[in-house]
Amino acid sequence: MPLPLLEYNLTSQNQRVDGFEVPSDEQKTFSSGKLTTPTEIATIIDAAYLQIFHEQQMLTANRQATLESQLKAGQITVKDFIRGLILSDSFRRLNYDANNNYRFVELCFQRVLGRQVYNERETLAWSIVLATKGLQGFIDELLNTDEYLETFGEDTVPYQRRRILPKQEIGELTFAHVTRYGEDYRNKLARYSRSSEFRTLDVRSEKVSLFLTTLVIVVLLGILLTLLNAAPIS
């Protein structure tokens, strides 16, 4: 029997407040609802990659040709395409494997729901879903929430919601500028980097020691040969 989602209190965030201002610098939204041309579909695909992978991970090796073909042919929706990107080996390796469950939940809320988690209780609740249902079960639950369906539906690429408010000179930090891994993984990278440096120094020390030993042997052999040649023949 699956565990029910833990209850948690909502907190004040910009996207929870309806705005009546004239749109200005808000992030452009992309929807496939009325798109028909290949160029328009390609724009949707690029927007989805940018939202899920961000610029740092938008590499040719990370593209999902089969998913792109299915979306272009109308066989899957944008929501299905988003699901496929998150469940891809590339996303799993770069984001899921590099984080603990708590940080991965935060990352998915940013890239899938377009907002930060409300509090630690929400992070805990969804990390339990991730732990009990696995990655695919977690993503299915997230994409089927009322929040996702009401905000993005089947055809809209997720985006960071209400990042910029009227009369504010600077908006909230874009999620694209947030590191993809948490503090614990960053510390692990630092330890690995230092240990790698030490291993490199050890290898270099061994090479220097071997060179000096060889040099001493060559010098001694040279001296010995000189003495032998200089010795009188009886």
Summary of the structure (lengths in Angstrom):
residues: 234
radius of gyration: 28.7
end to end distance: 102.0
largest distance: 113.7
contacts: 592
relative contact order: 0.13
helix: 62%
strand: 1%
